[in-house]
Amino acid sequence: MSRFFSSRYTALTPYTPGEQPQGRKYIKLNTNESPFPPSPGVLKAVTEEAQRLQLYSDPESRLLREALATHYALRPEQLLVGNGSDELLNFAFMAFCDENCPAFFPDITYGFYPVYASLNRLPYQEIPLREDLSFCLEDLPDKKGTVFLANPNAPTGLAKTAEEIEQLLQKRRDCVLVVDEAYVDFGAESVLPLIDRYDNLLVIQTFSKSRSMAGARLGFAAGCEALIGDLNTLKYSTNPYNVNRMTAAAGIAALREDAYYQANARTIMENRSYTASALCDLGFFVPESKANFLFARSSRIDGGRLYRKLKERGILVRHFEKPRISDYVRITIGTLDQMKALLHEIKAILKEEEAWNG
């Protein structure tokens, strides 16, 4: 860092994104992107909107919010769209946490949570997962604080039911609960229907996963009008034009062609089941995932070595250095052919390990 860098951020550990290779072609199962392209209507909408790039985008994203409101049976005033769900999560940390209201989240969860807390110089507490990687809501401190809950959780893929989350909302009526539903379309229960009943609930979703728009950067937050108003204060204080014209048009078109994306999500869930079963047959421990990825551990090879061996063979998965999960790899679910290729290489690697150790 330069000698001019503010001392406020010298201790900041930034988020590490997954590898995005620019040279060699890999089977890319490391960043939870969809293996399917956007729908034809999305491509058409983006092409048409590109003709108007000389004009600013609508700072209110009115048409997109109306489309979201219709799709989810909400009111436009209950919605805010952002440059990916990450921007909205950052707004939530800024809006609902301070010196008197710390952030609470699991110790193993989306890696941006501690980054946002540190970036905004906010107190936070990480709540340890249980040995089986589950998060017990009863383990949350019985004190004031904003809870951030990825549901399904990343990188474990485990999910809470809507009933469990509602019980937490009732118990902590004086605290905001931010539910990050980035992976909810792959078999988990959304709590969006609870928004009208709880003024302390903020739900954040993304178009990056089930709607094949990771490269477009689009997310939305849903909550009571007062919570959305708080987030809008921060949005209009930073970047009023946070969603560009092409992304907004793509989002509207994706909602129109929802059947295409639902079919893709079902295919991913089928491929997930196939892959999980095959990994279990190979002796892996695989928690039940409700996301578009699997979290897997083998007693026959450590996670870092498996990651490196797969990379040598042209397949990228995600490995984390945190001690509690360093034996695991996170595997994005791709096409059936991609999953068969992955399993073929894992079998070959395990056979090599046995020969080497035998």
Stockholm file with secondary structure:
# STOCKHOLM 1.0

chainA/1-358         MSRFFSSRYTALTPYTPGEQPQGRKYIKLNTNESPFPPSPGVLKAVTEEAQRLQLYSDPESRLLREALATHYALRPEQLLVGNGSDELLNFAFMAFCDENCPAFFPDITYGFYPVYASLNRLPYQEIPLREDLSFCLEDLPDKKGTVFLANPNAPTGLAKTAEEIEQLLQKRRDCVLVVDEAYVDFGAESVLPLIDRYDNLLVIQTFSKSRSMAGARLGFAAGCEALIGDLNTLKYSTNPYNVNRMTAAAGIAALREDAYYQANARTIMENRSYTASALCDLGFFVPESKANFLFARSSRIDGGRLYRKLKERGILVRHFEKPRISDYVRITIGTLDQMKALLHEIKAILKEEEAWNG
#=GR chainA/1-358 SS CCTTSCGGGTTCCCCCCCCCCSSSCCEECSSCCCSSCCCHHHHHHHHHHGGGTTSCCCTTCHHHHHHHHHHHTCCGGGEEEESHHHHHHHHHHHHHCBTTBCEEEESSSCTHHHHHHHHTTCCEEEECCCTTSCCCGGGSCSSSCEEEEESSCTTTCCCCCHHHHHHHHHHTTTSCEEEECTTGGGTCCCCGGGTTTCTTEEEEEESSSTTSCTTTCCEEEEECHHHHHHHHHHHTTTCTTCSCHHHHHHHHHHHHTHHHHHHHHHHHHHHHHHHHHHHHHTTCBCCCCCSSEEEEEBTTBCHHHHHHHHHHTTEECEECCCGGGTTEEEEECCCHHHHHHHHHHHHHHHHHHHHHHC
#=GC SS_cons         CCTTSCGGGTTCCCCCCCCCCSSSCCEECSSCCCSSCCCHHHHHHHHHHGGGTTSCCCTTCHHHHHHHHHHHTCCGGGEEEESHHHHHHHHHHHHHCBTTBCEEEESSSCTHHHHHHHHTTCCEEEECCCTTSCCCGGGSCSSSCEEEEESSCTTTCCCCCHHHHHHHHHHTTTSCEEEECTTGGGTCCCCGGGTTTCTTEEEEEESSSTTSCTTTCCEEEEECHHHHHHHHHHHTTTCTTCSCHHHHHHHHHHHHTHHHHHHHHHHHHHHHHHHHHHHHHTTCBCCCCCSSEEEEEBTTBCHHHHHHHHHHTTEECEECCCGGGTTEEEEECCCHHHHHHHHHHHHHHHHHHHHHHC
//
